[in-house]
Amino acid sequence: MFSPKHRLVIRATSFPTDQFICLASQVISIVQFLINLTPPHTWYGADVEALEIKPSELDIYRSQLNVIGSDEELIQYCLNVDQFIWGVFISIYHNTPFQNIQQIKIKTEDPPFRPIPCKGVLIEIRMFDTSCIEVYAEDENLLKKLSAYFQHSRLDKNPNETS
């Protein structure tokens, strides 16, 4: 089970040339930054709603997790979107023991730091009502690097974690 220990909150001020947050280009920049910092993984999406979405074969507006694929496939999906209203993208390590991913239901408005009943989760990216992008991970160093890259972001520790 994935129970994130850290959350990075990214707002529009982290993207100095953008007036809005949750733009697909911002999600792409997060994924591109993470590409060389993360082990092999597969992206999944759930509960995605977007403006100006072009026709897509992916059906990820429902709460069930659906396979997107590699970093490049997530980037390609985002190229078909102008701005996300909300949604969740989750990366799962390759070679994670089989689990029925499609039975797991994820909603954007689930509480912060809520566990995901899934093994092998590396990162979770959540977009909230065009107000912020949150990135969850157990690896604090990974989120510190991401925070340094996206200035004006805020790194939080799970208040429910005991150290």
C-alpha positions as CSV (number, residue, x, y, z in Angstrom):
1,M,0.0,0.0,0.0
2,F,1.2,3.5,-0.9
3,S,1.0,5.8,2.1
4,P,2.8,9.0,1.0
5,K,5.0,10.7,3.6
6,H,5.6,14.0,1.7
7,R,3.6,16.4,-0.5
8,L,4.8,19.2,-2.7
9,V,2.3,21.9,-3.5
10,I,2.9,23.8,-6.7
11,R,1.0,27.0,-7.5
12,A,1.0,29.3,-10.5
13,T,3.9,31.4,-9.0
14,S,6.2,28.4,-9.6
15,F,5.7,29.0,-13.3
16,P,6.6,32.7,-13.8
17,T,5.4,32.9,-17.4
18,D,2.0,31.3,-16.7
19,Q,-1.0,33.1,-15.2
20,F,-2.9,29.8,-14.6
21,I,-2.1,26.5,-12.9
22,C,-2.9,22.9,-13.9
23,L,-1.9,23.6,-17.5
24,A,-0.9,20.5,-19.4
25,S,2.4,22.1,-20.2
26,Q,3.1,22.3,-16.4
27,V,2.4,18.6,-16.0
28,I,4.7,17.9,-18.9
29,S,7.5,19.9,-17.3
30,I,7.1,18.0,-14.0
31,V,7.2,14.6,-15.8
32,Q,10.2,15.8,-17.9
33,F,12.1,16.8,-14.8
34,L,11.4,13.5,-13.1
35,I,12.4,11.3,-16.1
36,N,16.1,10.9,-15.2
37,L,15.4,10.8,-11.4
38,T,13.1,7.8,-11.2
39,P,13.4,4.1,-11.9
40,P,11.3,2.5,-14.6
41,H,7.6,2.9,-14.1
42,T,4.2,3.0,-15.7
43,W,1.7,5.9,-15.5
44,Y,-1.9,5.5,-14.7
45,G,-4.7,8.1,-14.6
46,A,-8.1,8.5,-12.9
47,D,-10.8,11.1,-12.4
48,V,-9.3,13.4,-15.1
49,E,-11.3,16.4,-16.3
50,A,-9.8,18.9,-18.7
51,L,-10.5,21.9,-20.9
52,E,-9.9,21.8,-24.6
53,I,-9.2,18.1,-24.6
54,K,-8.8,16.7,-28.0
55,P,-10.2,13.3,-28.8
56,S,-8.3,10.6,-27.1
57,E,-8.4,6.8,-26.9
58,L,-7.8,7.0,-23.1
59,D,-10.9,6.9,-21.0
60,I,-9.5,8.3,-17.7
61,Y,-12.4,10.5,-16.6
62,R,-13.7,7.8,-14.3
63,S,-12.3,7.0,-10.8
64,Q,-10.8,3.6,-11.8
65,L,-7.1,3.7,-12.6
66,N,-6.4,3.3,-16.3
67,V,-3.1,2.6,-17.9
68,I,-1.5,5.5,-19.7
69,G,2.0,4.0,-20.2
70,S,5.5,5.5,-20.2
71,D,6.6,9.0,-19.5
72,E,6.5,9.7,-23.2
73,E,2.9,8.4,-23.4
74,L,1.8,10.6,-20.5
75,I,3.5,13.6,-22.2
76,Q,1.7,12.7,-25.5
77,Y,-1.6,12.5,-23.6
78,C,-1.0,16.0,-22.1
79,L,-0.2,17.4,-25.5
80,N,-3.9,16.8,-26.3
81,V,-5.0,19.0,-23.3
82,D,-4.9,22.7,-22.7
83,Q,-5.7,22.8,-19.0
84,F,-6.7,20.2,-16.4
85,I,-9.6,21.0,-14.2
86,W,-8.7,18.1,-11.9
87,G,-7.3,14.7,-12.1
88,V,-4.8,12.1,-10.7
89,F,-1.7,10.6,-12.4
90,I,0.1,7.8,-10.5
91,S,3.4,6.1,-11.5
92,I,4.0,2.5,-10.4
93,Y,7.3,0.8,-10.5
94,H,7.9,-1.8,-13.2
95,N,8.0,-5.4,-11.9
96,T,5.5,-4.6,-9.1
97,P,3.7,-7.9,-8.2
98,F,0.5,-8.3,-10.1
99,Q,-2.5,-6.4,-8.7
100,N,-5.8,-5.6,-10.2
101,I,-5.2,-1.9,-10.9
102,Q,-8.5,-1.3,-12.6
103,Q,-10.4,-2.2,-9.4
104,I,-8.7,0.7,-7.4
105,K,-10.8,3.8,-7.3
106,I,-9.1,7.2,-7.0
107,K,-10.8,10.6,-6.8
108,T,-9.1,13.9,-6.9
109,E,-11.0,15.2,-3.9
110,D,-9.9,12.3,-1.7
111,P,-8.2,13.6,1.5
112,P,-4.6,14.7,1.4
113,F,-2.1,11.9,2.2
114,R,-4.8,9.3,1.9
115,P,-3.3,5.8,1.3
116,I,-3.6,4.2,-2.1
117,P,-4.4,0.5,-1.9
118,C,-1.7,-0.4,-4.3
119,K,1.9,-1.6,-4.1
120,G,4.8,0.0,-5.9
121,V,3.6,3.5,-6.2
122,L,6.4,5.9,-6.9
123,I,4.7,9.3,-7.4
124,E,1.2,10.7,-7.4
125,I,0.4,14.0,-9.2
126,R,-3.0,15.5,-8.3
127,M,-4.5,18.6,-9.9
128,F,-7.1,20.4,-7.9
129,D,-9.8,22.6,-9.4
130,T,-7.1,24.7,-11.3
131,S,-5.9,25.9,-7.9
132,C,-2.7,23.8,-7.5
133,I,-0.8,20.8,-8.4
134,E,0.2,18.4,-5.6
135,V,2.9,15.8,-5.9
136,Y,3.0,13.0,-3.3
137,A,5.9,10.6,-2.7
138,E,7.6,8.6,0.0
139,D,11.0,9.9,-1.2
140,E,11.6,13.3,0.4
141,N,14.8,13.9,-1.5
142,L,13.0,13.4,-4.8
143,L,10.4,16.1,-3.8
144,K,13.2,18.4,-2.5
145,K,14.8,18.3,-6.0
146,L,11.4,19.0,-7.6
147,S,10.8,21.8,-5.1
148,A,14.1,23.4,-5.9
149,Y,13.3,23.3,-9.6
150,F,9.8,24.7,-9.1
151,Q,10.5,27.7,-6.9
152,H,7.7,29.1,-4.7
153,S,6.4,25.5,-4.1
154,R,5.8,24.2,-0.6
155,L,7.0,20.8,0.8
156,D,4.9,19.3,3.6
157,K,5.3,16.2,5.7
158,N,2.4,14.0,6.3
159,P,1.0,15.1,9.7
160,N,-0.1,11.5,10.4
161,E,3.4,10.1,10.1
162,T,5.3,9.3,13.2
163,S,9.1,9.5,13.0
